[in-house]
Amino acid sequence: MSLLITVPPNLVQSIRAFRVVELQEEASRLGQHFLYAHCAGTLTKSQVCGRIAEAFHFPKPCGKNFEALKLTLTDTLYRAGVQPGFLVVLEQLPNTQKFDKEARENLLDVFRDAADYWAEKKVPFRVFYSFE
C-alpha cells in the first residue's frame, strides 16, 4: 500500500507525520524525482532560494528570487522532457526577521503554483515542508 494513498497528487502541505526517509523511499518506489532541501541556517529570501537551487541542482540564476525558482520548477522542467512526477521536501524553512511569515507564504505560493502547473499536465507534484 502506498505511503501517499491519502495524499492528493498535487499539493503543498506540512510534513507532519511523514519522515523524510520514508518520502524518499516512496518517490523511488513510484519512479518520481525526489527533491530535498535542508534550509536550516538560512536567514534571507536570497539564501533560501540559493539553498533550494543548490540542493535541487538547478542553475544558479534560479536561486536568485522566487520568480526564477518558479520558472525553473515549471517551464524549465517541462521543456526537459516527460516527467514521472515530483516529491519535494523543504525542511526547516527559517523563521527570521528577514524571512518572516509573509516570505514563507510567498515561497510556498511558488510551490503551490508549480503544483497547479503540473496538475494541469497530470503529473504528480507533492511538496512537504517544515519550519525551524
MARRO-205379 format. One line per 2 residues: for each residue y, z, x of N, C-alpha, C, O, CB. Coordinates in steps of 0.05 Angstrom, whole numbers, plus 5000, padded with zeros to 4 digits. Glycine has a CB too. Layout:
Y Z X Y Z X Y Z X Y Z X Y Z X  ... $
This chain:
4976 5000 5017 5000 5000 5000 5025 5000 5018 5026 5013 5038 5000 5024 4981  5044 4985 5010 5069 4982 5025 5086 5007 5025 5089 5020 5004 5085 4959 5015 $
5096 5014 5048 5115 5037 5051 5140 5032 5034 5152 5051 5024 5123 5041 5080  5147 5006 5030 5171 4999 5016 5167 4990 4987 5183 4976 4975 5185 4977 5031 $
5144 4998 4975 5136 4989 4949 5158 4995 4928 5162 4979 4909 5110 5001 4941  5172 5017 4931 5192 5025 4911 5221 5017 4920 5240 5023 4907 5191 5055 4906 $
5223 5003 4943 5249 4996 4953 5255 4966 4948 5240 4949 4956 5251 5001 4984  5277 4961 4933 5283 4933 4927 5286 4917 4953 5292 4929 4974 5309 4931 4911 $
5282 4891 4952 5282 4875 4977 5310 4871 4990 5311 4863 5013 5271 4848 4971  5331 4876 4975 5358 4872 4986 5376 4895 4979 5387 4896 4957 5370 4845 4977 $
5378 4914 4997 5394 4938 4991 5403 4951 5017 5393 4946 5039 5379 4957 4974  5423 4969 5014 5433 4986 5035 5431 5014 5024 5443 5021 5004 5462 4978 5044 $
5416 5032 5038 5413 5059 5029 5409 5079 5052 5403 5071 5074 5389 5061 5009  5414 5104 5046 5409 5125 5065 5379 5125 5073 5362 5119 5056 5417 5153 5054 $
5373 5132 5098 5346 5131 5108 5329 5152 5094 5304 5149 5092 5345 5135 5138  5341 5174 5085 5328 5195 5070 5301 5203 5082 5299 5213 5105 5324 5187 5041 $
5279 5200 5066 5253 5209 5075 5238 5190 5094 5217 5197 5104 5236 5214 5050  5250 5167 5098 5237 5148 5116 5240 5156 5145 5261 5167 5153 5247 5119 5112 $
5221 5150 5161 5223 5154 5190 5225 5127 5204 5213 5108 5196 5198 5170 5201  5241 5126 5225 5246 5101 5239 5220 5088 5248 5217 5064 5244 5264 5106 5263 $
5202 5103 5260 5177 5091 5270 5161 5078 5247 5149 5058 5251 5161 5112 5285  5161 5091 5224 5147 5080 5201 5160 5054 5191 5146 5035 5184 5146 5101 5178 $
5186 5054 5191 5200 5030 5183 5195 5007 5203 5192 4984 5195 5231 5035 5180  5195 5013 5228 5189 4993 5249 5161 4982 5245 5156 4957 5246 5192 5005 5277 $
5142 4999 5240 5114 4990 5236 5112 4973 5211 5097 4953 5210 5095 5015 5233  5127 4981 5190 5126 4965 5165 5138 4938 5169 5128 4918 5158 5141 4980 5143 $
5160 4936 5184 5172 4910 5190 5152 4892 5204 5150 4868 5198 5198 4913 5207  5138 4904 5223 5118 4889 5238 5096 4879 5220 5087 4856 5221 5107 4906 5261 $
5086 4897 5203 5065 4891 5184 5073 4868 5165 5057 4851 5158 5057 4915 5168  5099 4868 5157 5109 4848 5139 5118 4822 5153 5124 4802 5140 5132 4859 5123 $
5118 4823 5180 5126 4800 5195 5156 4795 5194 5166 4773 5196 5112 4775 5186  5171 4817 5191 5200 4815 5189 5214 4825 5214 5202 4839 5230 5211 4832 5165 $
5239 4816 5218 5255 4826 5241 5262 4855 5237 5269 4864 5215 5281 4809 5244  5259 4871 5258 5267 4899 5258 5292 4901 5275 5290 4896 5300 5244 4918 5267 $
5314 4908 5263 5339 4911 5278 5347 4940 5278 5350 4952 5256 5362 4892 5266  5350 4952 5301 5355 4981 5304 5379 4986 5322 5381 4975 5344 5330 4995 5314 $
5397 5002 5312 5420 5011 5328 5423 5041 5326 5427 5052 5304 5446 4996 5320  5423 5054 5349 5427 5083 5350 5456 5087 5358 5464 5081 5381 5407 5098 5370 $
5473 5096 5340 5502 5096 5344 5514 5123 5353 5538 5126 5354 5516 5087 5319  5497 5142 5359 5507 5168 5368 5524 5164 5393 5518 5147 5410 5483 5187 5375 $
5546 5178 5394 5564 5177 5417 5586 5156 5414 5605 5156 5430 5548 5171 5442  5585 5140 5393 5607 5121 5389 5628 5136 5373 5622 5154 5357 5597 5095 5373 $
5653 5128 5377 5676 5142 5365 5693 5124 5348 5706 5134 5329 5692 5155 5386  5694 5098 5354 5713 5080 5340 5698 5056 5328 5675 5051 5334 5734 5070 5360 $
5712 5041 5311 5701 5017 5299 5692 4998 5320 5670 4986 5318 5722 5004 5280  5708 4994 5340 5701 4976 5362 5676 4984 5376 5659 4967 5382 5725 4974 5382 $
5673 5010 5382 5649 5020 5395 5624 5017 5377 5603 5010 5387 5653 5049 5403  5627 5022 5352 5605 5020 5333 5596 4990 5332 5572 4984 5334 5612 5030 5305 $
5615 4972 5328 5608 4943 5327 5595 4934 5353 5576 4919 5352 5634 4927 5321  5606 4943 5375 5595 4936 5401 5567 4946 5404 5550 4932 5415 5612 4947 5423 $
5561 4971 5396 5534 4982 5398 5515 4967 5381 5493 4961 5390 5535 5012 5390  5523 4960 5357 5505 4945 5339 5500 4918 5350 5477 4909 5351 5518 4943 5311 $
5520 4904 5359 5517 4877 5371 5498 4878 5395 5480 4861 5398 5544 4865 5379  5502 4898 5412 5485 4900 5436 5456 4907 5428 5437 4894 5439 5496 4923 5454 $
5452 4925 5410 5426 4933 5401 5411 4911 5387 5386 4908 5390 5427 4958 5383  5425 4894 5372 5413 4872 5357 5411 4847 5375 5400 4827 5365 5429 4866 5332 $
5420 4848 5399 5420 4825 5418 5436 4802 5406 5429 4778 5409 5392 4816 5423  5459 4809 5393 5477 4789 5383 5497 4781 5405 5501 4796 5424 5492 4799 5358 $
5510 4758 5403 5530 4750 5422 5553 4770 5423 5560 4782 5402 5541 4722 5416  5566 4774 5446 5587 4794 5448 5609 4791 5428 5618 4811 5417 5599 4791 5476 $
5619 4767 5421 5641 4765 5402 5635 4778 5375 5654 4787 5362 5648 4736 5397  5610 4780 5367 5604 4792 5341 5608 4822 5341 5609 4835 5320 5576 4785 5332 $
5610 4833 5365 5615 4862 5367 5644 4870 5367 5650 4893 5371 5602 4872 5391  5661 4851 5362 5690 4856 5363 5701 4869 5337 5718 4886 5338 5705 4831 5368 $
5690 4860 5314 5701 4871 5288 5680 4866 5266 5660 4853 5270 5728 4857 5282  5687 4877 5243 5668 4875 5220 5664 4846 5211 5642 4839 5204 5679 4892 5197 $
5686 4830 5211 5683 4803 5201 5665 4786 5219 5648 4771 5209 5711 4789 5200  5667 4790 5245 5650 4776 5264 5621 4785 5261 5602 4768 5262 5659 4780 5293 $
5617 4811 5257 5590 4821 5252 5578 4809 5227 5555 4801 5227 5590 4852 5250  5594 4808 5206 5584 4797 5180 5576 4768 5184 5556 4759 5173 5606 4800 5158 $
5592 4753 5198 5587 4724 5202 5560 4721 5217 5544 4703 5210 5610 4711 5218  5555 4738 5237 5531 4736 5252 5507 4743 5235 5486 4731 5237 5532 4754 5277 $
5510 4764 5219 5487 4773 5201 5480 4753 5179 5459 4755 5168 5495 4800 5189  5499 4735 5174 5494 4716 5152 5491 4688 5163 5469 4679 5169 5517 4718 5131 $
5514 4674 5165 5513 4645 5173 5499 4640 5199 5483 4621 5201 5542 4635 5175  5505 4656 5219 5493 4650 5246 5462 4653 5245 5448 4636 5255 5504 4669 5267 $
5452 4674 5232 5423 4678 5230 5411 4657 5211 5389 4647 5216 5417 4706 5219  5426 4649 5190 5416 4628 5172 5412 4602 5187 5392 4588 5183 5434 4625 5148 $
5432 4595 5204 5431 4570 5219 5410 4570 5241 5403 4549 5252 5458 4564 5231  5400 4594 5248 5380 4596 5269 5352 4587 5259 5334 4584 5275 5378 4625 5279 $
5349 4583 5233 5323 4574 5223 5313 4592 5201 5326 4611 5193 5303 4573 5245  5290 4585 5190 5278 4601 5169 5273 4629 5178 5263 4634 5200 5251 4588 5160 $
5281 4648 5161 5279 4677 5167 5258 4690 5149 5257 4685 5125 5306 4691 5165  5241 4707 5161 5220 4720 5146 5229 4745 5131 5216 4755 5113 5197 4728 5164 $
5253 4755 5138 5263 4780 5126 5273 4798 5148 5267 4795 5172 5241 4794 5110  5288 4819 5140 5300 4837 5159 5297 4866 5149 5300 4872 5125 5330 4830 5163 $
5291 4883 5168 5292 4912 5163 5310 4924 5184 5304 4923 5208 5262 4925 5164  5333 4935 5175 5354 4944 5193 5356 4974 5191 5356 4985 5169 5381 4930 5186 $
5359 4987 5214 5364 5016 5215 5389 5021 5232 5391 5013 5255 5339 5031 5226  5409 5034 5219 5433 5043 5233 5432 5073 5234 5437 5086 5214 5459 5032 5218 $
5425 5083 5257 5421 5112 5259 5445 5126 5271 5457 5116 5291 5396 5118 5276  5452 5149 5260 5473 5167 5269 5500 5152 5272 5513 5153 5293 5465 5178 5296 $
5508 5140 5250 5535 5129 5249 5555 5152 5252 5550 5173 5241 5540 5113 5222  5576 5148 5267 5594 5170 5273 5610 5180 5249 5615 5165 5229 5613 5163 5295 $
5619 5204 5250 5638 5216 5231 5660 5228 5248 5660 5252 5253 5623 5238 5213  5679 5211 5256 5701 5219 5273 5727 5212 5261 5728 5198 5241 5698 5207 5301 $
5748 5221 5273 5775 5215 5263 5780 5184 5264 5793 5173 5246 5797 5229 5280  5770 5171 5284 5775 5142 5287 5753 5126 5273 5755 5101 5271 5776 5135 5316 $
5732 5139 5264 5712 5125 5248 5706 5143 5224 5685 5156 5223 5685 5119 5265  5725 5143 5205 5724 5161 5183 5708 5149 5159 5695 5128 5162 5752 5168 5173 $
5709 5163 5136 5693 5154 5113 5700 5125 5105 5682 5110 5099 5699 5173 5089  5725 5118 5106 5734 5090 5099 5721 5070 5119 5711 5049 5110 5764 5088 5099 $
5722 5076 5144 5710 5058 5164 5680 5056 5160 5668 5034 5162 5716 5068 5193  5666 5078 5154 5637 5077 5149 5631 5060 5124 5613 5044 5125 5626 5106 5145 $
5647 5064 5103 5643 5048 5079 5648 5018 5084 5633 5001 5074 5661 5057 5056  5668 5012 5100 5673 4984 5107 5650 4972 5123 5642 4949 5118 5699 4982 5123 $
5639 4987 5141 5616 4978 5156 5592 4973 5137 5579 4953 5139 5608 4998 5178  5587 4992 5120 5564 4990 5101 5569 4966 5082 5550 4953 5074 5560 5016 5085 $
5594 4961 5076 5601 4937 5059 5593 4911 5073 5584 4892 5060 5631 4937 5052  5596 4910 5099 5588 4887 5115 5558 4882 5111 5549 4860 5106 5594 4890 5145 $
5542 4904 5112 5513 4902 5109 5506 4897 5079 5486 4883 5074 5500 4927 5119  5521 4907 5060 5517 4901 5032 5522 4872 5027 5506 4859 5013 5535 4919 5014 $
5543 4861 5038 5549 4833 5035 5527 4816 5047 5519 4795 5035 5576 4825 5048  5516 4824 5070 5494 4809 5082 5469 4811 5065 5455 4791 5062 5488 4821 5111 $
5464 4834 5053 5441 4837 5035 5444 4818 5011 5424 4806 5003 5438 4866 5026  5468 4816 5000 5473 4798 4978 5469 4769 4986 5457 4753 4971 5501 4802 4966 $
5479 4762 5009 5476 4735 5020 5447 4727 5022 5439 4706 5013 5490 4733 5048  5431 4745 5034 5402 4739 5038 5387 4740 5011 5368 4726 5008 5390 4759 5057 $
5396 4756 4992 5384 4758 4966 5385 4730 4952 5366 4721 4939 5397 4780 4948  5408 4717 4955 5412 4690 4943 5392 4670 4955 5385 4651 4942 5441 4681 4948 $
5383 4676 4980 5365 4658 4993 5336 4668 4991 5317 4656 5003 5372 4655 5023  5332 4689 4975 5306 4701 4970 5292 4711 4996 5268 4708 5000 5287 4680 4957 $
5309 4722 5014 5300 4734 5039 5305 4764 5039 5328 4772 5034 5314 4720 5064  5285 4780 5042 5289 4809 5043 5308 4818 5065 5306 4808 5088 5262 4824 5046 $
5326 4836 5058 5346 4846 5078 5351 4875 5070 5368 4881 5053 5373 4829 5079  5335 4893 5081 5337 4922 5075 5351 4936 5098 5344 4932 5121 5309 4934 5069 $
5370 4953 5091 5385 4969 5111 5383 4998 5104 5387 5007 5082 5415 4960 5112  5375 5014 5125 5374 5043 5122 5393 5055 5143 5394 5045 5166 5345 5053 5127 $
5408 5075 5135 5428 5087 5153 5427 5117 5152 5418 5129 5132 5456 5076 5147  5438 5129 5173 5442 5158 5173 5469 5163 5187 5478 5146 5203 5419 5173 5187 $
5480 5187 5182 5505 5195 5195 5500 5217 5215 5480 5231 5213 5526 5204 5174  5517 5219 5235 5516 5241 5254 5520 5267 5240 5519 5288 5253 5536 5237 5277 $
